[in-house]
Amino acid sequence: MTPVRTADLYFDPSCPYTWLTSRWLLDVAAHRDVEIRWRILSLSVLNEHLDEDPEGDTEGYLWYPVRLAAAVEAGHGQAALGRFYTALGERIHREDGWSDDTFPAALEDAGLPRDLANAAGDAAWEPAVRASTAEGVALVGKDVGSPIIATTTDTGDPVAFFGPVVSAIPRGEAALRLWDGVRLAASVATFNELKVHPRGKPDPS
């Protein structure tokens, strides 16, 4: 029997490209013995040392979803965090975008209490967000973004990488080829980076 491989996905819920990567990884998990573990990564934390925020978030709104994600994980566990991310992503990346009811509605969709949405405005959750972000960055080094994936090679050695960044969701055989390819490339000790010209805006369909 092939042992179950874990894949830690460090994600910022607000990032549309990360949403596509997460749906790709779910497709991989449906065809391979891969267990996804959901981890929080904050673009606000990653960018706070920069003179200009590349996300254009001058008001700090990107803190809201990661604070809420931290509260969900702390109070309801890993599986609930995955459900919440899916429910939130469906609303903000595939449907109507943000509204005053986005967080309560996504929580309800995920089978969680609507009033947990109050955690989005509670800075007390920021240490947990920072700790999880630091954990992800420590795996791959600085100057990265969302997402980060940590898993193992076929020989069981740990491997982690930023990305892959995709503009549409690879599915089926394409999803598995990408999974095998990025794991193989990241496992080469002298491999640093591979990048192509952007091939389109995020397409969540």
N, C-alpha and C positions, 0 to 999 in steps of 0.2 A: 504494500500500500504506500502511495506517495504521501509523505508527511505534509500537513497543512503549513503553508508558508504565510507568515504575517506580513502585512504592508501597512506601515504607519503613514497616514496621510496628514501632513501638517497644512492646514488650509485657513485662508481668510474668507469668511462667508460672502463678503461683498465683491470678491473678484470674479468677473464673468469667465475669464480663462480658466481659473481654478475650478469653477463649476463644471466646465467641460471635461477637465482632467478627472474630476471625481466620478463623473458618469462613465467615462472610459474605464476607470479602475473597477467600478461596479460590474461592468460588462466582463472584464477579465476574471473577476472573482466568480462570476456565474459559470465560467467554463474551465477554470483551474481551481486547485485547492488553495485558494488565497483568502485569508481572513483580514478584512480591513479594520484597522484601529484608527479612530478619528482623533486628531490632535489639533489644537488651536494654534494658529499663526497669525500675528497681527502686522498688517502693512503699516499701521500707525507707529508701532514700535520700530519696525525696520527703517522707516523713513524719518524718524524724529530728529536725527542728527544732521539732516540735509538742510541747506539754506532754503531750498524750494521743494515743497512736497510734490513728487511726480503724480500723485493721485489727485492733486488739487483740493485736498480736504483741509481747508483753512479753519473750519469750525469744529473739527474733531468728531464728525459724525461717524467715521469708520470705527470709533471705539464702541459704539452701541451694539452692533451684532456680535463682536467678540466677547464683550462683557456678558451678554446674554448667553452665548455659547458656553462660557465658563460656568455660569450658574446652572445651566442644564446638566452639564457633565457632573458637577459636584453633587447635585441633588438627585439626579436620576440615572447617571451612568453612561457608559460608552454607547450602548445601543440607542438610547434616547437622543444622544448628541447626533448620531447618524441620521435618525428620523427627523430631528429638527432641522438639520442642514438640508436634507432633501426637501422638506416642506417649505423652508424659507427660500431656497433656491428656485423652486418651482414658481414662487410668487414674484421674486425680484428679477430673475433672469429669463423666465419664460412667459410670464403673464403681464401683470399690470405695473411692475416696478414698485417703488416705495409708496406707502400711504400711512396714515396714523394708525391703521388697524393691522399693518403688516406683521408686526411681532406677535400680538395676541392671536391673530388668525393662524399664523404658522405654528405656534405652540399648540393650538387646538387641533390642527391637522395632524400633528405629531403625537397626539394623545397626552399632552401635557397641560398643566393649568395655565389659563390665559394670564392670570395676574403675575406670573413669573416674568412677564415682560418688563416689570418695574426694574429688574436687574440691569437692563440696558443702560439706565442712567446712573447706576451705582458704581462709583469709582473703587469701591472696596474689592471689586472683582479684578482690578487691573494687575495686582501682583501675580495672580494665577495665570493671566494672559501673558505677562512678561516672562514668567518661568517657562511656560510651554514654548513660547517663541524662541527663547534662548536655547532650549533643548534642541529644537529643530535646526537652528543656525549652527550650533556646535557640531552637527553632523556633516555639514557641507561647507562651512566657512562663511565669511561675510560677503556682501554684495550679491545677495540672492533675493528672490521674491517668493511669492506664493504661486504654486504649492511646492512643498518638499516631500519626497517619498523616501522612506527608509525600509529596506527589505533585506533579502539575502540572495546570494548567487546560488547556482545549482549545487555547488559544493558546500553550501551552508555558511559561507563567509558573509559578514555584514557589508551592505553597500547602500549608499544614500546619494540622492541627486536632486537638484532643483528642476522642476518640470515633470514630464514634458509639457510644453505650452502648445496647445492645439487650437485651431479656429473652428473645428467641428469635431463631433464625437466619433472616434473610430469604434467600429463595432465588429463582432464576429471575428473572422480570421485576421482582419486588419488590426483589431484591438490586440490580439495575441501576438502578432508580429511586432507591434510597437512595444509591448511589454517585454518580450524577449530581447529586443534590440537595445532598449535603453538600459536594461539590467546588465547586458553584456558589455556595452560601452562603458558604463559607470564602474564596472568591476576591473577595468584595465588601469593599473596603478599610475601610468603616465598620461592617462587621458584627462584633458582639462575641459574642453568646451566644444560643442557643435551647434552651429546656428545657421539658419537659412533666412532668406528674405521673407517678411511677413506675408502670409497667403490668405489674408482676409480677416474681417472683423469676426468676433465671436458669434457663432450660429448655434443656438441651443436646441434646435429642432432634432 
